[in-house]
Amino acid sequence: VQAFLPTESRPFMTYNRGKRSLPLDLTTPEARAIIGRLLPATDVVLVNYRPDVVTKLGLEYETLATANPRLIYCDLTAYGRKGPDAHRPGYDIVLQAVTGMMSAEGKLDQGTPQQIWSAPLIDTTSGFCLAWSVCAALYSRERTGRGQRVESTLLGSALSLLGMRFLQVESIDRESRSLTLDEFVFHRGVPAPQLVKLDVEGAEGMALQGARRVLREIKPVWILEVHGAEAAQAVWEELRRADYKLLSLNRAREFQAPEEFTRSHLLAVPR
């Protein structure tokens, strides 16, 4: 990325300045022997692999802590070590999209949210979080004599940067949200006459808007803003009955239960 010499790039030189390195192929016995010799005198280990990679390489915290109980083991993953996405890789631009950071900027190019490219915000913030965690763990070790594992995730770091976006001020945000959704859907090939926007609130929200007749006669594509569990249940029942599928706005995910979209925007498309 941004290479200006065959072996040099701007990010590498920026984030690795002043460091000494010893590259090792951790799949080989020779490399593992070197790790074994270094480990007893090591204060901190930083691990930035998917959970399955750490297991394959034999670099789990439990294994290393056996050789050095005072070790501070810092574990950085994309989505954490538990949950449905634990196995997935991730990096800055992916997490910008997953967390909504891109769309929160409101910068669209033909309906596509644009990345924040001036700096790798999520990668950098995750590094700060790890540095703070190391400081806390070293302080704890001075008091207890024991090391520990500390964990950070790209997902958690990204969400911590989006604090203000979790607070929706309806009188301020409704218009900009509406304009963003209009452009988003328009550039994905949904003809304007077929697009119906609808806010749904409460168990009777769908029926009150005359949705049943529209669903039967016109079969439009819907963009829905759902507020609460009752509204989600009503949307689920009506649209499933009309043979619709409920998707995330980028069509990357099909919802399988109303509990998955109790407070969100979604796209309803005829099957």
C-alpha positions, 0 to 999 in steps of 0.5 A: 500500500502506497509503496514508493520503493520496492521494499518500502511503503508509507504505512510501514515506515510510519508505524514501524519506525525505531523498531528492531525486528527478527522475522520468524516463520512460526510454522517451523521448528527452528522458529519455535525454538527461538521463541522458547529461548526468548519467552522467559525474559519477555515482558509483553507479547502482542498477538494479531491473528485470527483465533484459529491461527493462534491455535495452529501455531501453538501460541495461545496464552495458556501455552506461553504463560506456562513458560513465563507466568509474568507474561503480559499477553495482548490479544487483538482480533477483529471481532473478538474470540467469541460469537458468530464472527470470531473466525472472520478476518478484518482490517480498518476499512472492513470495520469502517463498513461493518460498524457504519462509520463510513455511512455516518460520514454521509459521504456517498459516491453514486450511493456507495459510502466512502472510506475515511482514508486520511488515517487508519482510525480504527487500527490506530485506536486499537493500538492505543487501547492495547497500549493502555491495557499493557500499562494497566497489566504491568502495573497489576504485575508489579503489585501481584507478581502475575501476568495476564491476558488483555484483549482488544478488538477492532470492532470495539475500538470502532464502536467507541469512536461512534459514540455520538452517532448512537444518540439520534436527535430526530429533529436534526437527523431525520432529514439527513438520514432520509437523503442518505437513504434515498441516494443509497437506494437510488444507486442500487437500481431500485426504480423510484416508483417502486420504492416506498419509505415507511416508518413503522412504530407499534404493533399496528404500524403496518396496517395503519399505513395501508400496507396490506393493500399495497403489498398485495397490489403493487409489490413495491420495494420497501425501505423500512425504519423500525422502532421497537420489538412490536413494530418488528414483529408486525413487519415480520408477519405482514411481509413474510405473509406477502412473500417478501424477504427482509434484507440489510440496506446493503443486501449483504444479510437476510434477516431470519427473525424479528429480534434481529431488526428491532431498531434499524433500517431494512430493505423489503424485497419481493421474492 
